[in-house]
Amino acid sequence: MNDETPRNVADLLTAFEGYRECRLGLLSEIGIEVSNRDPLSEFAEVLVARLLDGSLADNRVQKGWDVLLRDETRVQVKYVANPSDGGWVNWHTIFRDEGWDAYALVVYLNLAPKVVYVFQNTDFGDLCTALGKRHEDQATTLQFTKTCHQALSANPDAFERYGVKVYPLSVDRVPTVADLQAVAAFTDIFESDGFIAGEWVSGETADDGVVTLGFWSASGAVHDWHEAIYKNNVHLVFDWMTQEWREVMRGFESDPSTLASADLETIRKVLTTISRADRFNEGYMGDCFDSGLAQAATRRLAELSQAE
């Protein structure tokens, strides 16, 4: 019997451990200590409760409604998740019943929450007509598709008459000069003699056969820099995993000096990619420091912060 964990399985377990840590961190952030429910559903309910200034139901798995508003409105919360490009592989059907007063549908695109649509528990007939729906039972049923999403998000005011409210979601915050300088301040540290970004910690196999995988450990300065990127709103919410952006990053990785003339948006994208990709590619941040990419991006941020 071979007790050694196969490499492909070990890589898979490493990836899952990163997911587990991120999920536990998210649960802590939204005030939930323990949950084994679908994380998209869990997040959607907390999101809607905060968005509409309501409170979560004591029984998180009860039938009917999930959030209670101050005026006693009972809100059912659901979600639909799809890719951001191309057609939708998932549709969502809303059925009217007596268990809720309002229905909040959270739309995830590429796993990012993009918008919340809130429907009232009234006849859907006129709304379905306005959306060009052709399905049956339009008074009590709405088949929500990509076409519905596009119509509602493009002209939300036009659909308020049908009892629909649209809440676009964005976590982008424009960083202040002070925010930029808080991250840029690490430039001198990174360019000082003897600076070490981090080190690899070797994995090991315990006597009981439990395998601890190796990992890259950031130095204190790099850890603080990483936190400062998020704390000071320098990170940028965008799809950093697209093939197009990965090609751009490869160019920067091979020649960090090309960042010398980059604009603020590009620098924010680079710093965001470095800080986020490391969660999925162990040691990527260390590689970015070895190549000088992280230092070049921070240096350029310092220059841009002086020009702001």
N, C-alpha and C positions, 0 to 999 in steps of 0.2 A: 504494500500500500504506500502510495506517494503522498506524504503529508504536506508537501510544498504547494502553496497556492499558485495555480497557473498565472503567467504574466498578464494574459488578457483579462482574467477574472480580477486580479489585483488592481489593474487599471480601472476596471469598472467599479470596484469597491471604493477606490480613491475618489472617483467622480461623484459617487453617491454620498460619500462623507462630506464633500463640499456642499452638495445640495442639502444634506441634513443640517449642517451648521447654519446655512443661510435660512432654512425654514424655521429653525428654532429661534434665530435672531429676529425673524419677521414676527413670529408669534409673540415674542417678548415685547416687540415694538408696539403691536396693536393690543397689548394687554391681555393676551390669552396664554395661560400657563401651559396647558396641555391640550392637544387636539390631534386626533387621528382621522379627521375628516378631509375631504378634498380641499387642498389649500386655496384653489381659486374661489371656491364657494365660501370658505371661511373669510377670506379677504374681502370678497364682494359684500358680505353682510356688514362687516365692520366699516367698510368704506361708505356704504349707504347710510349707516347709522350716524356717522360723523358728518356726512354731506348734508343730511336733512335734519340734523340736530335731534336725533331720536335715540332710543335706547334698545339694546338687543333683548330679545326674548330670553327669559330665564331658561327655558327649555330650547336648546339650540337646534333640536331635530324635530320640533313639533310641526304638525301639519297646519297650513293656512298662512301664517304670517311670521316674519322674522324680526321686524323692527317696529317699535311703537313710537309714534311721534307725540309731541307735547299736547296736540289737540285730539289725541286718542286715535288718530289714523293708523290703521294696521297696514304695514307694507310687506308684501311678499318680495323676496329678493332672489333673482336668478341671474345666470350669466350665460354668454355664448362666446366661444373662443374659436378664432380662425387665423389663418396667415394674413399678413398685411398686404400681400400681393396676390393677384390672381383671384380665382373664384373662391367662394366660401364652401368648405366641406361640411360645416355644421350650420343648421338652421335652428330656430327656436320658435315653438308654438306657445302662445299665451292663451290660456283658457280662463274665461271669467267664471268665478264662483263666489259663494258667500263668505269664504274664509279670509278675504282681504279687501281693503279699500283702495289701495294703490299698489302698482306692480312696478318694481324697479329692475331694469335689465342692464347689467354691466357688460359692456363689450370689450373683450380682450383681443388685441391684434398682436401676433408674435409674442403672446403672453404678457403684453403690456396693457394695463387698463386705460382705455382711450376715451370712453364716454359712458354716461349713465342716462338711460331713457326711463322716465317715470310716466306710467300710464294710469289713468283713473278707471275705476270699475264702472264704466258707463258703456252704452251701446257702441260697439266698434265699427258699425256700418259706415258712417260717414268717413271715418279715418281710413278704413280699407279702400273706400272709393277714391279718396285723395291720394292714396299710395298706389292705386292701380291694381289692387289685389283681385284675384279671380277665384280664390278658393271658396268652399262652401261655408255656411254657418258664420258669416261675417259679423253678425250682431254679437256673437259670444266668443269668437276665435280670431286671432291674428297670427298669421304665419310670418314671422320676422326673418327677413333674408338680407343679403348684402344690399339689394336695391332699396329696401326700407331704411337701412342705415345711411346710405348715401343721400336719400331724399331728406330725412330728418336732420342730419348734420349740416346739410347744405343750406337749409332754410328753416331753422328751428322756430322762428316767430310765426311762420305760416301755419304751423301745426298746433300752436297753443290753443286755438279755437276748438280743437278736437280733444283737449284734455291731456296733451303730451308736453312734458317739460324736458328740455335737453340740458345736460350738465357736462360740457367738455372737461376733460381731465388733463392737467399738465403739472409737472413738478419742476419745470424749468424756472429757475429764479436768476435774474440777471445779477452777476456778482458785482459788488462795489469795488472801488479802487482798493479799499482796505482788505477786501476778500482776496483779491488778486495778489496783493503784497504779502499776505499771510502765507501763501504757498510759495511765492517767489523768494521769500526770505531764506528758503532752504538752499538757494543757489550757492552761497558761500560755503555752506557745509559740504555740499556735494563736490565742490571743486577744491576743497582743502587737501593738503598732503595727508596721506594715510587714511583717507576716507574708505570705509568698507561698507558696501550696501547690504551685505548679508552673507549667509553661508548655507551650504547644504548639510542637513542633518541626516546621517545614514539610517537606513531602516535596519530592523533586526528581527530575529525570530526567537521568541521566548521558549523556555523549556517545555511549556505546555503546547507549543506549536502555533501560538497566536503570532501572526505576522504584523509588525509595525512598519509601514511603508516610509521611505525617505521623503523628506520635504525640504523646501527652501525656507529658511528663517530670516526675515528681514531684520536689519539693525534697528536700534531705537529711533534713529533719525528718519529712516525710510518709513517706519511704522507711523511716526508722527506726520510725515509728509502725506502719506496715504490718507490718514484721517482728515488732514487739513483740506484735501481736495474736495471731500464731501461736506465737511463742516462749513466751509466757506463758499459753497455753491459754485465751485469752479467746474465740477463735473457737468456733463451735458447729456440730456436724455435723447438718445438717437439709436438707431439700429446699427451697432458697431460690428455686427457679425455678417453683414452682407459681403458678397464676393467683391463688389466694387471697392468698398472701404478697406477690405483686407489687402487688396492690391496696392492701395495708397499707403497703407501701413508698412507693407514690405519695402516700398521705396524709401520710407523714412528709416526703417530698421537697417537697411544697407548703407544709407548715407544720412546720418542725423544732421549733418551741416545744412541740409536743404530746409530745415526748419527755421533758419536764420531770418527768412523773410515771410514766414507764415503769419496769417492773421489770427486774431483772438479765437475765433470759432474753431479753426483748425487745431490750435494748441489745446483748447479744451477737449476736443475730440480725441486727440492723442493721449492726453493725460487720463481721460475716462477709459480709453481702451486698455492702457497699461494697468490701471487699477482694477478693472473688471475682468479682463481676460485671464489674469493670474489665478482667478478662482476656478477656471476650467482647464488651464494649462499650467500645471505646477512648475514653478520656476521661471515663468515668462517675465515676471517683473525683474527678476535677477538678470535675465538675458538683456533686458532693456537698459539696465544700468551698466552691464558689461560692454554693450555696444556704444554707450554714451547717449542713447536716445532719450532716456528719462532726464538726464542732466541738460541736454540741449533744449528739451521742451520747457523745463523749469527756467532755464536761462532766458529763453525767448519770452516767457511769461513775465519775467522781471522787467524786461525792456518794454513790453507792452503796458505794464502797470504804471511805468513812469510817463508814458505818453497819454494815458487816460486823463 
